[in-house]
């Protein structure tokens, strides 16, 4: 599902999150260039942490993800064992956010192939 540069709102992201809760067939989701904030990213990461999805590829490039969103991504990576490809370039994740992501990859996640 490619929704890049669609100016998604937080309400749109909540619809996507709900769809992910009950969809077991979607394997690729492209949300790049949507100006998504940390709150929207946290909502998506919560779903990907709790729900059993088959999502393998997630593109979150070129949004407004900061340390808070990066931390949410890291916590999701500790739990999610389906995601194999994740794009985060052109965001505002600082060193601490990157550290949380890398710690998750080092200690918990053994499925991510491309970051």
Backbone as JSON Lines, residues from 0, in Angstrom:
{"i":0,"aa":"X","n":[0.85,-1.16,0.0],"ca":[0.0,0.0,0.0],"c":[0.9,1.23,0.0]}
{"i":1,"aa":"X","n":[0.8,2.04,-1.02],"ca":[1.63,3.23,-1.12],"c":[0.78,4.47,-0.9]}
{"i":2,"aa":"X","n":[1.08,5.16,0.2],"ca":[0.37,6.38,0.55],"c":[1.36,7.53,0.72]}
{"i":3,"aa":"X","n":[2.37,7.55,-0.09],"ca":[3.4,8.56,0.05],"c":[2.89,9.91,-0.42]}
{"i":4,"aa":"X","n":[3.32,10.93,0.31],"ca":[3.01,12.33,-0.01],"c":[1.51,12.56,-0.14]}
{"i":5,"aa":"X","n":[0.74,11.98,0.78],"ca":[-0.72,12.11,0.75],"c":[-1.27,13.04,1.82]}
{"i":6,"aa":"X","n":[-0.39,13.69,2.57],"ca":[-0.8,14.63,3.62],"c":[-1.77,13.98,4.62]}
{"i":7,"aa":"X","n":[-1.4,12.81,5.07],"ca":[-2.24,12.1,6.03],"c":[-2.32,12.87,7.35]}
{"i":8,"aa":"X","n":[-3.48,12.9,7.92],"ca":[-3.68,13.52,9.23],"c":[-3.58,12.45,10.31]}
{"i":9,"aa":"X","n":[-3.63,12.88,11.56],"ca":[-3.6,11.9,12.65],"c":[-4.84,11.01,12.6]}
{"i":10,"aa":"X","n":[-5.95,11.53,12.11],"ca":[-7.15,10.72,11.97],"c":[-6.93,9.65,10.89]}
{"i":11,"aa":"X","n":[-6.29,10.01,9.79],"ca":[-5.97,9.04,8.74],"c":[-5.05,7.95,9.25]}
{"i":12,"aa":"X","n":[-4.07,8.33,10.07],"ca":[-3.15,7.34,10.65],"c":[-3.91,6.42,11.6]}
{"i":13,"aa":"X","n":[-4.87,6.96,12.34],"ca":[-5.63,6.09,13.24],"c":[-6.45,5.07,12.44]}
{"i":14,"aa":"X","n":[-6.96,5.45,11.27],"ca":[-7.66,4.5,10.41],"c":[-6.71,3.41,9.91]}
{"i":15,"aa":"X","n":[-5.51,3.81,9.53],"ca":[-4.51,2.84,9.07],"c":[-4.14,1.9,10.21]}
{"i":16,"aa":"X","n":[-3.95,2.45,11.4],"ca":[-3.62,1.62,12.56],"c":[-4.72,0.6,12.84]}
{"i":17,"aa":"X","n":[-5.95,1.02,12.77],"ca":[-7.07,0.09,12.98],"c":[-7.09,-0.99,11.9]}
{"i":18,"aa":"X","n":[-6.82,-0.6,10.66],"ca":[-6.8,-1.58,9.58],"c":[-5.69,-2.6,9.8]}
{"i":19,"aa":"X","n":[-4.54,-2.14,10.31],"ca":[-3.43,-3.06,10.58],"c":[-3.78,-4.06,11.67]}
{"i":20,"aa":"X","n":[-4.64,-3.66,12.59],"ca":[-5.04,-4.56,13.68],"c":[-5.74,-5.82,13.16]}
{"i":21,"aa":"X","n":[-6.48,-5.67,12.07],"ca":[-7.25,-6.82,11.59],"c":[-6.86,-7.29,10.2]}
{"i":22,"aa":"X","n":[-5.78,-6.79,9.65],"ca":[-5.38,-7.19,8.31],"c":[-4.14,-8.07,8.4]}
{"i":23,"aa":"X","n":[-4.24,-9.26,7.91],"ca":[-3.09,-10.17,7.96],"c":[-2.44,-10.36,6.6]}
{"i":24,"aa":"X","n":[-2.88,-9.6,5.59],"ca":[-2.34,-9.8,4.24],"c":[-1.41,-8.69,3.77]}
{"i":25,"aa":"X","n":[-1.51,-7.5,4.33],"ca":[-0.67,-6.38,3.9],"c":[0.78,-6.64,4.32]}
{"i":26,"aa":"X","n":[1.7,-6.58,3.37],"ca":[3.11,-6.81,3.69],"c":[3.98,-5.57,3.49]}
{"i":27,"aa":"X","n":[3.51,-4.58,2.72],"ca":[4.3,-3.36,2.49],"c":[3.43,-2.14,2.71]}
{"i":28,"aa":"X","n":[3.97,-1.18,3.46],"ca":[3.27,0.06,3.72],"c":[4.25,1.22,3.54]}
{"i":29,"aa":"X","n":[3.93,2.12,2.65],"ca":[4.79,3.27,2.34],"c":[4.08,4.54,2.78]}
{"i":30,"aa":"X","n":[4.59,5.16,3.84],"ca":[4.01,6.39,4.38],"c":[4.99,7.55,4.3]}
{"i":31,"aa":"X","n":[5.94,7.49,3.4],"ca":[6.95,8.55,3.33],"c":[6.33,9.87,2.86]}
{"i":32,"aa":"X","n":[6.97,10.93,3.31],"ca":[6.62,12.3,2.92],"c":[5.18,12.67,3.25]}
{"i":33,"aa":"X","n":[4.76,12.33,4.45],"ca":[3.41,12.68,4.9],"c":[3.42,13.68,6.05]}
{"i":34,"aa":"X","n":[4.59,14.15,6.44],"ca":[4.69,15.11,7.54],"c":[4.14,14.53,8.83]}
{"i":35,"aa":"X","n":[4.35,13.22,9.02],"ca":[3.85,12.55,10.22],"c":[4.64,12.97,11.45]}
{"i":36,"aa":"X","n":[3.95,13.18,12.55],"ca":[4.59,13.58,13.79],"c":[4.76,12.37,14.71]}
{"i":37,"aa":"X","n":[5.41,12.6,15.83],"ca":[5.69,11.52,16.77],"c":[4.43,10.84,17.29]}
{"i":38,"aa":"X","n":[3.38,11.6,17.51],"ca":[2.13,11.02,18.01],"c":[1.58,9.98,17.03]}
{"i":39,"aa":"X","n":[1.59,10.29,15.75],"ca":[1.11,9.34,14.74],"c":[2.02,8.12,14.66]}
{"i":40,"aa":"X","n":[3.32,8.35,14.74],"ca":[4.28,7.24,14.7],"c":[4.08,6.34,15.92]}
{"i":41,"aa":"X","n":[3.88,6.93,17.09],"ca":[3.67,6.14,18.3],"c":[2.43,5.26,18.18]}
{"i":42,"aa":"X","n":[1.37,5.79,17.58],"ca":[0.15,5.01,17.38],"c":[0.42,3.8,16.48]}
{"i":43,"aa":"X","n":[1.13,4.02,15.39],"ca":[1.48,2.91,14.48],"c":[2.38,1.89,15.17]}
{"i":44,"aa":"X","n":[3.36,2.37,15.91],"ca":[4.31,1.47,16.57],"c":[3.6,0.64,17.64]}
{"i":45,"aa":"X","n":[2.62,1.23,18.32],"ca":[1.85,0.46,19.3],"c":[1.15,-0.72,18.65]}
{"i":46,"aa":"X","n":[0.55,-0.48,17.51],"ca":[-0.13,-1.56,16.78],"c":[0.87,-2.61,16.34]}
{"i":47,"aa":"X","n":[2.0,-2.19,15.81],"ca":[3.0,-3.14,15.32],"c":[3.7,-3.88,16.46]}
{"i":48,"aa":"X","n":[3.56,-3.37,17.68],"ca":[4.14,-4.04,18.85],"c":[3.19,-5.07,19.44]}
{"i":49,"aa":"X","n":[1.92,-4.8,19.36],"ca":[0.93,-5.63,20.04],"c":[0.25,-6.61,19.1]}
{"i":50,"aa":"X","n":[-0.13,-6.14,17.97],"ca":[-0.89,-6.97,17.04],"c":[0.04,-7.84,16.2]}
{"i":51,"aa":"X","n":[-0.43,-8.97,15.85],"ca":[0.31,-9.9,14.99],"c":[0.01,-9.55,13.54]}
{"i":52,"aa":"X","n":[0.87,-8.75,12.93],"ca":[0.67,-8.38,11.53],"c":[1.72,-9.09,10.68]}
{"i":53,"aa":"X","n":[1.48,-9.12,9.39],"ca":[2.44,-9.69,8.46],"c":[3.23,-8.61,7.74]}
{"i":54,"aa":"X","n":[3.17,-7.39,8.24],"ca":[3.88,-6.28,7.61],"c":[5.38,-6.55,7.63]}
{"i":55,"aa":"X","n":[5.98,-6.56,6.45],"ca":[7.41,-6.83,6.32],"c":[8.2,-5.58,5.97]}
{"i":56,"aa":"X","n":[7.57,-4.61,5.33],"ca":[8.26,-3.43,4.83],"c":[7.49,-2.18,5.23]}
{"i":57,"aa":"X","n":[8.18,-1.24,5.87],"ca":[7.55,0.0,6.32],"c":[8.46,1.17,5.99]}
{"i":58,"aa":"X","n":[7.95,2.1,5.19],"ca":[8.73,3.28,4.82],"c":[8.16,4.5,5.54]}
{"i":59,"aa":"X","n":[8.94,5.06,6.45],"ca":[8.55,6.25,7.2],"c":[9.49,7.42,6.9]}
{"i":60,"aa":"X","n":[10.16,7.38,5.78],"ca":[11.1,8.43,5.41],"c":[10.42,9.76,5.2]}
{"i":61,"aa":"X","n":[11.18,10.81,5.4],"ca":[10.76,12.17,5.09],"c":[9.48,12.57,5.82]}
{"i":62,"aa":"X","n":[9.49,12.35,7.13],"ca":[8.41,12.79,7.99],"c":[9.0,13.68,9.08]}
{"i":63,"aa":"X","n":[8.32,13.84,10.2],"ca":[8.81,14.7,11.28],"c":[9.1,13.87,12.54]}
{"i":64,"aa":"X","n":[9.69,12.72,12.36],"ca":[9.97,11.83,13.49],"c":[11.18,12.36,14.26]}
{"i":65,"aa":"X","n":[11.02,12.53,15.57],"ca":[12.11,13.0,16.43],"c":[12.52,11.88,17.39]}
{"i":66,"aa":"X","n":[13.18,12.26,18.46],"ca":[13.61,11.28,19.47],"c":[12.43,10.47,20.0]}
{"i":67,"aa":"X","n":[11.3,11.11,20.23],"ca":[10.12,10.43,20.78],"c":[9.66,9.34,19.82]}
{"i":68,"aa":"X","n":[9.52,9.67,18.55],"ca":[9.12,8.68,17.55],"c":[10.18,7.61,17.36]}
{"i":69,"aa":"X","n":[11.44,8.0,17.38],"ca":[12.53,7.04,17.25],"c":[12.54,6.04,18.4]}
{"i":70,"aa":"X","n":[12.24,6.52,19.6],"ca":[12.14,5.64,20.75],"c":[10.98,4.66,20.59]}
{"i":71,"aa":"X","n":[9.85,5.15,20.07],"ca":[8.71,4.27,19.82],"c":[9.06,3.21,18.79]}
{"i":72,"aa":"X","n":[9.81,3.59,17.77],"ca":[10.26,2.62,16.75],"c":[11.15,1.57,17.4]}
{"i":73,"aa":"X","n":[12.08,2.01,18.24],"ca":[12.97,1.07,18.92],"c":[12.22,0.08,19.79]}
{"i":74,"aa":"X","n":[11.24,0.57,20.53],"ca":[10.45,-0.32,21.39],"c":[9.65,-1.31,20.57]}
{"i":75,"aa":"X","n":[9.14,-0.87,19.42],"ca":[8.42,-1.78,18.52],"c":[9.37,-2.86,18.01]}
{"i":76,"aa":"X","n":[10.59,-2.47,17.66],"ca":[11.55,-3.44,17.13],"c":[11.95,-4.5,18.16]}
{"i":77,"aa":"X","n":[11.82,-4.18,19.43],"ca":[12.11,-5.17,20.47],"c":[11.13,-6.34,20.42]}
{"i":78,"aa":"X","n":[9.93,-6.08,19.92],"ca":[8.84,-7.07,19.97],"c":[8.5,-7.64,18.6]}
{"i":79,"aa":"X","n":[8.47,-6.8,17.59],"ca":[8.01,-7.21,16.26],"c":[9.02,-8.15,15.62]}
{"i":80,"aa":"X","n":[8.53,-9.3,15.16],"ca":[9.43,-10.26,14.52],"c":[9.06,-10.54,13.07]}
{"i":81,"aa":"X","n":[8.31,-9.64,12.46],"ca":[7.96,-9.79,11.05],"c":[8.61,-8.75,10.15]}
{"i":82,"aa":"X","n":[8.85,-7.56,10.68],"ca":[9.38,-6.48,9.86],"c":[10.8,-6.8,9.41]}
{"i":83,"aa":"X","n":[11.02,-6.74,8.1],"ca":[12.36,-7.01,7.56],"c":[13.0,-5.78,6.94]}
{"i":84,"aa":"X","n":[12.2,-4.8,6.55],"ca":[12.71,-3.58,5.91],"c":[12.06,-2.36,6.55]}
{"i":85,"aa":"X","n":[12.89,-1.4,6.96],"ca":[12.4,-0.19,7.6],"c":[13.21,1.0,7.1]}
{"i":86,"aa":"X","n":[12.52,2.0,6.6],"ca":[13.17,3.22,6.11],"c":[12.81,4.38,7.02]}
{"i":87,"aa":"X","n":[13.84,5.1,7.48],"ca":[13.65,6.23,8.39],"c":[14.41,7.48,7.95]}
{"i":88,"aa":"X","n":[15.0,7.49,6.77],"ca":[15.82,8.63,6.38],"c":[15.0,9.91,6.27]}
{"i":89,"aa":"X","n":[15.69,11.04,6.38],"ca":[15.12,12.38,6.28],"c":[14.08,12.63,7.38]}
{"i":90,"aa":"X","n":[14.42,12.24,8.59],"ca":[13.63,12.55,9.77],"c":[14.51,13.33,10.74]}
{"i":91,"aa":"X","n":[14.05,13.55,11.94],"ca":[14.79,14.34,12.93],"c":[15.11,13.51,14.18]}
{"i":92,"aa":"X","n":[15.41,12.25,13.98],"ca":[15.73,11.37,15.1],"c":[17.13,11.7,15.59]}
{"i":93,"aa":"X","n":[17.26,12.04,16.86],"ca":[18.57,12.41,17.4],"c":[19.34,11.18,17.86]}
{"i":94,"aa":"X","n":[20.51,11.42,18.44],"ca":[21.38,10.32,18.87],"c":[20.7,9.38,19.85]}
{"i":95,"aa":"X","n":[19.92,9.91,20.78],"ca":[19.25,9.06,21.77],"c":[18.22,8.16,21.11]}
{"i":96,"aa":"X","n":[17.45,8.7,20.16],"ca":[16.48,7.89,19.43],"c":[17.15,6.79,18.64]}
{"i":97,"aa":"X","n":[18.26,7.13,18.01],"ca":[19.02,6.14,17.24],"c":[19.57,5.06,18.18]}
{"i":98,"aa":"X","n":[20.01,5.48,19.35],"ca":[20.55,4.52,20.33],"c":[19.49,3.5,20.75]}
{"i":99,"aa":"X","n":[18.26,3.93,20.95],"ca":[17.18,3.01,21.33],"c":[16.92,2.02,20.21]}
{"i":100,"aa":"X","n":[16.92,2.51,18.98],"ca":[16.71,1.63,17.82],"c":[17.83,0.6,17.72]}
{"i":101,"aa":"X","n":[19.06,1.07,17.83],"ca":[20.2,0.15,17.71],"c":[20.26,-0.86,18.85]}
{"i":102,"aa":"X","n":[19.89,-0.45,20.04],"ca":[19.85,-1.38,21.18],"c":[18.84,-2.49,20.92]}
{"i":103,"aa":"X","n":[17.69,-2.12,20.39],"ca":[16.67,-3.12,20.07],"c":[17.19,-4.11,19.04]}
{"i":104,"aa":"X","n":[17.89,-3.61,18.04],"ca":[18.43,-4.48,17.0],"c":[19.52,-5.39,17.55]}
{"i":105,"aa":"X","n":[20.29,-4.87,18.45],"ca":[21.39,-5.64,19.03],"c":[20.9,-6.73,19.98]}
{"i":106,"aa":"X","n":[19.91,-6.41,20.79],"ca":[19.5,-7.32,21.86],"c":[18.29,-8.18,21.53]}
{"i":107,"aa":"X","n":[17.35,-7.66,20.77],"ca":[16.07,-8.35,20.64],"c":[15.68,-8.73,19.23]}
{"i":108,"aa":"X","n":[15.92,-7.86,18.28],"ca":[15.38,-8.06,16.94],"c":[16.38,-8.78,16.05]}
{"i":109,"aa":"X","n":[15.93,-9.88,15.47],"ca":[16.81,-10.65,14.59],"c":[16.2,-10.83,13.2]}
{"i":110,"aa":"X","n":[15.14,-10.06,12.92],"ca":[14.47,-10.21,11.62],"c":[14.71,-9.04,10.68]}
{"i":111,"aa":"X","n":[15.01,-7.85,11.21],"ca":[15.2,-6.69,10.35],"c":[16.45,-6.89,9.5]}
{"i":112,"aa":"X","n":[16.29,-6.81,8.2],"ca":[17.39,-7.0,7.26],"c":[17.92,-5.68,6.71]}
{"i":113,"aa":"X","n":[17.05,-4.7,6.61],"ca":[17.46,-3.42,6.03],"c":[16.9,-2.27,6.83]}
{"i":114,"aa":"X","n":[17.78,-1.35,7.22],"ca":[17.39,-0.15,7.94],"c":[18.01,1.03,7.22]}
